Amino acid sequence: MSKLKLDLHDIFNDGRRLETALEGVIEEAVRKRIRTVEIIPGKGSGQLKKKVLRFLQEPRIKSQYHRVEKDSKNFGRVFVHFRF
């Protein structure tokens, strides 16, 4: 498997579950040495995407991945790239 996908549509309004899901997918990518994680906060107001990007900037998380790519064709999608 070269990519993990996390769709946040079902848990967008539950901050604790949101953070748990994000941490889980990052940990799984590191554990399984998966190069790309696709996170789908959806389009909406952009608040959820901001939360996701803020989470990814936390030092304990940021140290685990290589870079974040915002999908230029789809506002509701973010890619997190890992380098192993």
A tleap script that builds the chain and sets N, CA, C and O, in Angstrom:
source leaprc.protein.ff14SB
mol = sequence {
  NMET SER LYS LEU LYS LEU ASP LEU HIE ASP
  ILE PHE ASN ASP GLY ARG ARG LEU GLU THR
  ALA LEU GLU GLY VAL ILE GLU GLU ALA VAL
  ARG LYS ARG ILE ARG THR VAL GLU ILE ILE
  PRO GLY LYS GLY SER GLY GLN LEU LYS LYS
  LYS VAL LEU ARG PHE LEU GLN GLU PRO ARG
  ILE LYS SER GLN TYR HIE ARG VAL GLU LYS
  ASP SER LYS ASN PHE GLY ARG VAL PHE VAL
  HIE PHE ARG CPHE
}
set mol.1.N position { 0.852 -1.187 0.000 }
set mol.1.CA position { 0.000 0.000 0.000 }
set mol.1.C position { 0.891 1.241 0.000 }
set mol.1.O position { 1.805 1.364 0.815 }
set mol.2.N position { 0.614 2.145 -0.914 }
set mol.2.CA position { 1.468 3.320 -1.005 }
set mol.2.C position { 0.783 4.586 -0.498 }
set mol.2.O position { 1.413 5.638 -0.390 }
set mol.3.N position { -0.524 4.480 -0.186 }
set mol.3.CA position { -1.243 5.676 0.239 }
set mol.3.C position { -2.328 5.315 1.248 }
set mol.3.O position { -3.016 4.305 1.100 }
set mol.4.N position { -2.474 6.146 2.269 }
set mol.4.CA position { -3.579 6.019 3.213 }
set mol.4.C position { -4.537 7.167 2.955 }
set mol.4.O position { -4.137 8.227 2.473 }
set mol.5.N position { -5.812 6.948 3.280 }
set mol.5.CA position { -6.818 7.975 3.050 }
set mol.5.C position { -7.635 8.145 4.330 }
set mol.5.O position { -8.058 7.164 4.942 }
set mol.6.N position { -7.851 9.390 4.725 }
set mol.6.CA position { -8.662 9.688 5.900 }
set mol.6.C position { -9.724 10.705 5.506 }
set mol.6.O position { -9.415 11.853 5.186 }
set mol.7.N position { -10.985 10.264 5.534 }
set mol.7.CA position { -12.104 11.141 5.202 }
set mol.7.C position { -12.718 11.629 6.513 }
set mol.7.O position { -13.173 10.826 7.328 }
set mol.8.N position { -12.729 12.930 6.709 }
set mol.8.CA position { -13.184 13.506 7.977 }
set mol.8.C position { -14.648 13.935 7.968 }
set mol.8.O position { -15.104 14.543 8.936 }
set mol.9.N position { -15.384 13.647 6.928 }
set mol.9.CA position { -16.773 14.104 6.833 }
set mol.9.C position { -17.636 13.664 8.026 }
set mol.9.O position { -18.477 14.430 8.496 }
set mol.10.N position { -17.433 12.443 8.513 }
set mol.10.CA position { -18.303 11.921 9.572 }
set mol.10.C position { -17.965 12.451 10.956 }
set mol.10.O position { -18.807 12.397 11.853 }
set mol.11.N position { -16.749 12.964 11.154 }
set mol.11.CA position { -16.340 13.365 12.508 }
set mol.11.C position { -15.933 14.830 12.591 }
set mol.11.O position { -15.292 15.250 13.554 }
set mol.12.N position { -16.309 15.605 11.576 }
set mol.12.CA position { -15.842 16.990 11.492 }
set mol.12.C position { -16.194 17.832 12.716 }
set mol.12.O position { -15.478 18.784 13.028 }
set mol.13.N position { -17.273 17.505 13.409 }
set mol.13.CA position { -17.697 18.363 14.524 }
set mol.13.C position { -17.308 17.798 15.883 }
set mol.13.O position { -17.788 18.280 16.909 }
set mol.14.N position { -16.455 16.793 15.907 }
set mol.14.CA position { -16.026 16.180 17.165 }
set mol.14.C position { -14.504 16.334 17.280 }
set mol.14.O position { -13.741 15.502 16.789 }
set mol.15.N position { -14.085 17.419 17.940 }
set mol.15.CA position { -12.669 17.757 18.010 }
set mol.15.C position { -11.772 16.648 18.516 }
set mol.15.O position { -10.674 16.448 17.996 }
set mol.16.N position { -12.234 15.920 19.534 }
set mol.16.CA position { -11.404 14.867 20.124 }
set mol.16.C position { -11.239 13.706 19.142 }
set mol.16.O position { -10.129 13.208 18.948 }
set mol.17.N position { -12.326 13.281 18.532 }
set mol.17.CA position { -12.249 12.189 17.547 }
set mol.17.C position { -11.433 12.610 16.341 }
set mol.17.O position { -10.719 11.802 15.748 }
set mol.18.N position { -11.544 13.877 15.983 }
set mol.18.CA position { -10.797 14.407 14.846 }
set mol.18.C position { -9.292 14.271 15.093 }
set mol.18.O position { -8.559 13.753 14.251 }
set mol.19.N position { -8.847 14.741 16.250 }
set mol.19.CA position { -7.424 14.675 16.565 }
set mol.19.C position { -6.955 13.221 16.670 }
set mol.19.O position { -5.861 12.890 16.213 }
set mol.20.N position { -7.773 12.358 17.266 }
set mol.20.CA position { -7.428 10.937 17.388 }
set mol.20.C position { -7.272 10.304 16.007 }
set mol.20.O position { -6.342 9.532 15.772 }
set mol.21.N position { -8.183 10.635 15.099 }
set mol.21.CA position { -8.130 10.076 13.745 }
set mol.21.C position { -6.881 10.565 13.013 }
set mol.21.O position { -6.212 9.789 12.331 }
set mol.22.N position { -6.573 11.853 13.157 }
set mol.22.CA position { -5.387 12.412 12.505 }
set mol.22.C position { -4.108 11.789 13.059 }
set mol.22.O position { -3.219 11.398 12.302 }
set mol.23.N position { -4.025 11.701 14.388 }
set mol.23.CA position { -2.844 11.068 14.994 }
set mol.23.C position { -2.710 9.633 14.527 }
set mol.23.O position { -1.614 9.175 14.207 }
set mol.24.N position { -3.833 8.923 14.489 }
set mol.24.CA position { -3.820 7.518 14.095 }
set mol.24.C position { -3.309 7.309 12.684 }
set mol.24.O position { -2.519 6.397 12.440 }
set mol.25.N position { -3.746 8.138 11.753 }
set mol.25.CA position { -3.335 7.945 10.360 }
set mol.25.C position { -1.863 8.311 10.175 }
set mol.25.O position { -1.170 7.692 9.367 }
set mol.26.N position { -1.379 9.310 10.915 }
set mol.26.CA position { 0.047 9.668 10.837 }
set mol.26.C position { 0.891 8.528 11.412 }
set mol.26.O position { 1.891 8.125 10.818 }
set mol.27.N position { 0.475 8.010 12.581 }
set mol.27.CA position { 1.207 6.890 13.204 }
set mol.27.C position { 1.230 5.671 12.300 }
set mol.27.O position { 2.258 5.007 12.165 }
set mol.28.N position { 0.079 5.374 11.673 }
set mol.28.CA position { 0.013 4.205 10.787 }
set mol.28.C position { 0.942 4.380 9.587 }
set mol.28.O position { 1.627 3.440 9.183 }
set mol.29.N position { 0.963 5.584 9.022 }
set mol.29.CA position { 1.842 5.843 7.874 }
set mol.29.C position { 3.302 5.636 8.264 }
set mol.29.O position { 4.069 5.035 7.513 }
set mol.30.N position { 3.687 6.135 9.444 }
set mol.30.CA position { 5.069 5.983 9.903 }
set mol.30.C position { 5.371 4.497 10.155 }
set mol.30.O position { 6.407 3.983 9.734 }
set mol.31.N position { 4.457 3.827 10.842 }
set mol.31.CA position { 4.672 2.414 11.186 }
set mol.31.C position { 4.792 1.545 9.943 }
set mol.31.O position { 5.642 0.656 9.886 }
set mol.32.N position { 3.950 1.794 8.950 }
set mol.32.CA position { 3.934 0.957 7.749 }
set mol.32.C position { 4.801 1.535 6.622 }
set mol.32.O position { 4.871 0.975 5.528 }
set mol.33.N position { 5.462 2.668 6.913 }
set mol.33.CA position { 6.337 3.317 5.935 }
set mol.33.C position { 5.582 3.653 4.646 }
set mol.33.O position { 6.055 3.380 3.544 }
set mol.34.N position { 4.419 4.241 4.807 }
set mol.34.CA position { 3.587 4.648 3.683 }
set mol.34.C position { 3.964 6.076 3.320 }
set mol.34.O position { 4.062 6.936 4.196 }
set mol.35.N position { 4.171 6.327 2.058 }
set mol.35.CA position { 4.723 7.614 1.617 }
set mol.35.C position { 3.725 8.759 1.577 }
set mol.35.O position { 4.116 9.917 1.721 }
set mol.36.N position { 2.433 8.459 1.381 }
set mol.36.CA position { 1.450 9.531 1.225 }
set mol.36.C position { 0.187 9.249 2.021 }
set mol.36.O position { -0.340 8.136 2.006 }
set mol.37.N position { -0.292 10.277 2.718 }
set mol.37.CA position { -1.580 10.213 3.385 }
set mol.37.C position { -2.454 11.295 2.759 }
set mol.37.O position { -2.064 12.460 2.682 }
set mol.38.N position { -3.640 10.892 2.314 }
set mol.38.CA position { -4.610 11.839 1.766 }
set mol.38.C position { -5.647 12.115 2.850 }
set mol.38.O position { -6.325 11.201 3.319 }
set mol.39.N position { -5.764 13.371 3.239 }
set mol.39.CA position { -6.745 13.761 4.250 }
set mol.39.C position { -7.823 14.579 3.553 }
set mol.39.O position { -7.529 15.529 2.828 }
set mol.40.N position { -9.078 14.196 3.783 }
set mol.40.CA position { -10.190 14.863 3.119 }
set mol.40.C position { -11.046 15.593 4.158 }
set mol.40.O position { -11.955 15.006 4.745 }
set mol.41.N position { -10.745 16.880 4.381 }
set mol.41.CA position { -11.588 17.650 5.287 }
set mol.41.C position { -12.857 18.125 4.591 }
set mol.41.O position { -13.788 18.580 5.257 }
set mol.42.N position { -12.911 18.031 3.281 }
set mol.42.CA position { -14.073 18.505 2.536 }
set mol.42.C position { -13.975 20.001 2.279 }
set mol.42.O position { -13.079 20.674 2.789 }
set mol.43.N position { -14.886 20.500 1.500 }
set mol.43.CA position { -14.816 21.907 1.104 }
set mol.43.C position { -15.404 22.816 2.165 }
set mol.43.O position { -14.678 23.629 2.738 }
set mol.44.N position { -16.667 22.710 2.440 }
set mol.44.CA position { -17.311 23.488 3.505 }
set mol.44.C position { -16.812 24.920 3.648 }
set mol.44.O position { -16.522 25.594 2.659 }
set mol.45.N position { -16.718 25.371 4.896 }
set mol.45.CA position { -16.311 26.753 5.178 }
set mol.45.C position { -14.800 26.909 5.203 }
set mol.45.O position { -14.290 28.029 5.219 }
set mol.46.N position { -14.085 25.802 5.207 }
set mol.46.CA position { -12.634 25.864 5.283 }
set mol.46.C position { -12.111 25.758 6.709 }
set mol.46.O position { -10.901 25.670 6.920 }
set mol.47.N position { -13.019 25.767 7.696 }
set mol.47.CA position { -12.595 25.693 9.093 }
set mol.47.C position { -11.930 24.350 9.415 }
set mol.47.O position { -10.919 24.304 10.115 }
set mol.48.N position { -12.497 23.277 8.907 }
set mol.48.CA position { -11.936 21.951 9.187 }
set mol.48.C position { -10.554 21.815 8.554 }
set mol.48.O position { -9.640 21.252 9.157 }
set mol.49.N position { -10.407 22.331 7.342 }
set mol.49.CA position { -9.099 22.281 6.680 }
set mol.49.C position { -8.079 23.060 7.507 }
set mol.49.O position { -6.934 22.630 7.644 }
set mol.50.N position { -8.488 24.203 8.057 }
set mol.50.CA position { -7.586 24.991 8.910 }
set mol.50.C position { -7.182 24.193 10.144 }
set mol.50.O position { -6.023 24.229 10.556 }
set mol.51.N position { -8.137 23.473 10.737 }
set mol.51.CA position { -7.829 22.644 11.915 }
set mol.51.C position { -6.810 21.567 11.550 }
set mol.51.O position { -5.864 21.317 12.297 }
set mol.52.N position { -7.011 20.940 10.405 }
set mol.52.CA position { -6.102 19.882 9.947 }
set mol.52.C position { -4.695 20.459 9.744 }
set mol.52.O position { -3.711 19.878 10.201 }
set mol.53.N position { -4.608 21.596 9.060 }
set mol.53.CA position { -3.303 22.203 8.793 }
set mol.53.C position { -2.628 22.651 10.094 }
set mol.53.O position { -1.410 22.541 10.231 }
set mol.54.N position { -3.417 23.156 11.044 }
set mol.54.CA position { -2.863 23.536 12.358 }
set mol.54.C position { -2.309 22.312 13.078 }
set mol.54.O position { -1.218 22.353 13.646 }
set mol.55.N position { -3.077 21.219 13.045 }
set mol.55.CA position { -2.638 19.965 13.664 }
set mol.55.C position { -1.310 19.510 13.051 }
set mol.55.O position { -0.394 19.097 13.763 }
set mol.56.N position { -1.223 19.591 11.726 }
set mol.56.CA position { -0.013 19.134 11.030 }
set mol.56.C position { 1.197 20.005 11.338 }
set mol.56.O position { 2.333 19.574 11.144 }
set mol.57.N position { 0.969 21.230 11.818 }
set mol.57.CA position { 2.074 22.129 12.156 }
set mol.57.C position { 2.601 21.911 13.578 }
set mol.57.O position { 3.650 22.446 13.937 }
set mol.58.N position { 1.880 21.131 14.386 }
set mol.58.CA position { 2.363 20.869 15.744 }
set mol.58.C position { 3.719 20.181 15.652 }
set mol.58.O position { 3.875 19.220 14.898 }
set mol.59.N position { 4.716 20.670 16.422 }
set mol.59.CA position { 6.083 20.125 16.303 }
set mol.59.C position { 6.169 18.609 16.419 }
set mol.59.O position { 6.934 17.985 15.683 }
set mol.60.N position { 5.405 18.002 17.323 }
set mol.60.CA position { 5.489 16.541 17.500 }
set mol.60.C position { 4.972 15.790 16.279 }
set mol.60.O position { 5.363 14.647 16.041 }
set mol.61.N position { 4.097 16.423 15.506 }
set mol.61.CA position { 3.562 15.811 14.289 }
set mol.61.C position { 4.454 16.170 13.099 }
set mol.61.O position { 4.806 15.314 12.287 }
set mol.62.N position { 4.807 17.435 13.016 }
set mol.62.CA position { 5.596 17.935 11.878 }
set mol.62.C position { 6.919 17.200 11.730 }
set mol.62.O position { 7.418 17.033 10.617 }
set mol.63.N position { 7.485 16.764 12.840 }
set mol.63.CA position { 8.776 16.070 12.790 }
set mol.63.C position { 8.670 14.695 12.128 }
set mol.63.O position { 9.687 14.087 11.795 }
set mol.64.N position { 7.443 14.203 11.937 }
set mol.64.CA position { 7.266 12.850 11.414 }
set mol.64.C position { 7.098 12.784 9.898 }
set mol.64.O position { 7.268 11.719 9.304 }
set mol.65.N position { 6.766 13.908 9.268 }
set mol.65.CA position { 6.541 13.865 7.823 }
set mol.65.C position { 7.471 14.831 7.101 }
set mol.65.O position { 8.141 15.662 7.715 }
set mol.66.N position { 7.491 14.697 5.782 }
set mol.66.CA position { 8.385 15.511 4.957 }
set mol.66.C position { 7.742 16.837 4.545 }
set mol.66.O position { 8.323 17.900 4.765 }
set mol.67.N position { 6.537 16.783 3.944 }
set mol.67.CA position { 5.890 18.024 3.516 }
set mol.67.C position { 4.385 17.831 3.365 }
set mol.67.O position { 3.893 16.708 3.263 }
set mol.68.N position { 3.668 18.952 3.351 }
set mol.68.CA position { 2.215 18.963 3.147 }
set mol.68.C position { 1.944 19.600 1.802 }
set mol.68.O position { 2.554 20.606 1.439 }
set mol.69.N position { 1.027 19.008 1.071 }
set mol.69.CA position { 0.642 19.545 -0.245 }
set mol.69.C position { -0.856 19.787 -0.243 }
set mol.69.O position { -1.639 18.872 0.009 }
set mol.70.N position { -1.255 21.019 -0.524 }
set mol.70.CA position { -2.681 21.319 -0.679 }
set mol.70.C position { -3.019 21.046 -2.138 }
set mol.70.O position { -2.341 21.538 -3.039 }
set mol.71.N position { -4.053 20.273 -2.365 }
set mol.71.CA position { -4.439 19.912 -3.730 }
set mol.71.C position { -4.934 21.154 -4.467 }
set mol.71.O position { -5.933 21.755 -4.072 }
set mol.72.N position { -4.247 21.533 -5.521 }
set mol.72.CA position { -4.607 22.758 -6.250 }
set mol.72.C position { -5.910 22.591 -7.043 }
set mol.72.O position { -6.565 23.580 -7.371 }
set mol.73.N position { -6.282 21.358 -7.348 }
set mol.73.CA position { -7.503 21.121 -8.127 }
set mol.73.C position { -8.705 20.853 -7.230 }
set mol.73.O position { -9.848 20.999 -7.665 }
set mol.74.N position { -8.456 20.461 -5.974 }
set mol.74.CA position { -9.550 20.113 -5.065 }
set mol.74.C position { -9.271 20.737 -3.704 }
set mol.74.O position { -8.448 20.229 -2.943 }
set mol.75.N position { -9.948 21.829 -3.400 }
set mol.75.CA position { -9.742 22.566 -2.154 }
set mol.75.C position { -9.957 21.671 -0.929 }
set mol.75.O position { -9.344 21.906 0.112 }
set mol.76.N position { -10.804 20.664 -1.033 }
set mol.76.CA position { -11.157 19.825 0.110 }
set mol.76.C position { -10.246 18.641 0.329 }
set mol.76.O position { -10.664 17.631 0.895 }
set mol.77.N position { -8.997 18.752 -0.114 }
set mol.77.CA position { -8.088 17.611 0.005 }
set mol.77.C position { -6.676 18.094 0.316 }
set mol.77.O position { -6.202 19.078 -0.252 }
set mol.78.N position { -6.013 17.383 1.228 }
set mol.78.CA position { -4.642 17.703 1.633 }
set mol.78.C position { -3.829 16.409 1.580 }
set mol.78.O position { -4.301 15.355 2.007 }
set mol.79.N position { -2.616 16.494 1.059 }
set mol.79.CA position { -1.718 15.327 1.047 }
set mol.79.C position { -0.570 15.573 2.008 }
set mol.79.O position { -0.002 16.663 2.056 }
set mol.80.N position { -0.239 14.540 2.774 }
set mol.80.CA position { 0.926 14.600 3.666 }
set mol.80.C position { 1.925 13.595 3.110 }
set mol.80.O position { 1.616 12.411 2.971 }
set mol.81.N position { 3.130 14.076 2.791 }
set mol.81.CA position { 4.144 13.217 2.187 }
set mol.81.C position { 5.229 12.873 3.220 }
set mol.81.O position { 5.685 13.724 3.985 }
set mol.82.N position { 5.613 11.617 3.211 }
set mol.82.CA position { 6.640 11.099 4.117 }
set mol.82.C position { 7.861 10.701 3.315 }
set mol.82.O position { 7.759 10.344 2.141 }
set mol.83.N position { 9.014 10.764 3.954 }
set mol.83.CA position { 10.252 10.339 3.323 }
set mol.83.C position { 10.909 9.340 4.267 }
set mol.83.O position { 11.235 9.668 5.408 }
set mol.84.N position { 11.099 8.116 3.775 }
set mol.84.CA position { 11.727 7.082 4.628 }
set mol.84.C position { 13.057 6.653 4.057 }
set mol.84.O position { 13.729 5.797 4.633 }
savepdb mol mol.pdb
quit
